Amino acid sequence: MPVYVINKPLGLTSHDVVAIARRGLRTQAVGHAGTLDPLAGGVLVLLVAEATKISSFLTGSDKEYLAWVSFGASTETLDGEGPITATADASALTQATLEAALPPFLTMTEQLPPSYSAIKQGGVKGYQAARRGQALPLLPRPVGYRRIALLGFAATRDALPCAFSLTPAGDWRANERGLRVPLPEALGDFPTALLLLTVQAGTYLRALARDLGAAIGLPAHLSGLVRTRTGRLGLEQAVSLDTLSEAPAIAPADALPYPVLRLTGDQAAQVRQGQAPVTLHERTTLLDPQGRLVAIAEPQKLLRVWH
């Protein structure tokens, strides 16, 4: 049951990527773990066949991003899709002002999601209603900003880095010789911040752009976004859609963001029969002696068993 990490191209929805992968892998049993907007790139995790059963464990993982937030213009979609709905002179904005506005996000527990989102009410998705001019009355949702670091600030987005490499500490940082990340066409020459973020699943970075702008008194929008990590799966492991059929698969045990425990043959047989022969102190991935996934378990509970 293979797992793949795709470096999602701009302009495609996550559903588009799944459709292309189904053709390339010649199977309909393909899903993804965590949606990316069409104007966002980077890590999109694809799950094939039995691996689709671990989707809920991956979608709930923390995510890491590089985000470009531009100030001086807001849009209906809160990103570069537009159209621009408000403008203001942001030329006086300073890096110090930005840095002072970031810490409150680290204590935020709820945030209003974008009107243009896949959140459903009455079977209708938010973006469908918004495009009809009938935005859904969405309520604040749980969010979590684990880390926010300001990597750069410039008078225009294109003056900021667009090539990055992975550091020994596991962060993506600017490097002219690194991986170049595509960004959507800029809506104009607006002062822009480049942020490195780790967030809880379900946190919308377009909402961050909106609220960061509001905190400093300027309209703002998300002018670029690249997901660099989902749980344990990073951009350094990503392959292109064009090479997916030849790409090596990732074992589910290596994709799951939990400690791993290798069982004996007898213990694996007991787990498959719904018994818990070992004492656990946290959520754990259980493998048989051959390294095959047996179960995902936590103290006194088997969450999922594979036979």
Buried (B, 14 or more C-beta within 10 A) or exposed (E): BBBBBBBBBBEBBBEBBBBBBBEBBEEEEBBBBBEBBBBBBBBBBBBBBEBBBBBEBBBBBBBBBBBBBBBBBBBBBBBBBEEBEEEBEBEEBEEEBBBEBBEEBEEBEEBBBBBBBEBEEEEEBBBBBBBEEEBBEBEEBEBBBEEBEBBBBBBBBEEBBBEBBBEEEEBBBBEEEBBEBEBBEBBEEBBBBBBBBBBBBBBBBBBBBBBBBEBBEBBBBBBBBBBBBBBBBBBBBBBEBEEBEEBEBBBBBBBBBBEEBBBEEEBBBBBBEEEBBBEBEEBBBBBBEEEEBBBBBBEEEBEBBBE
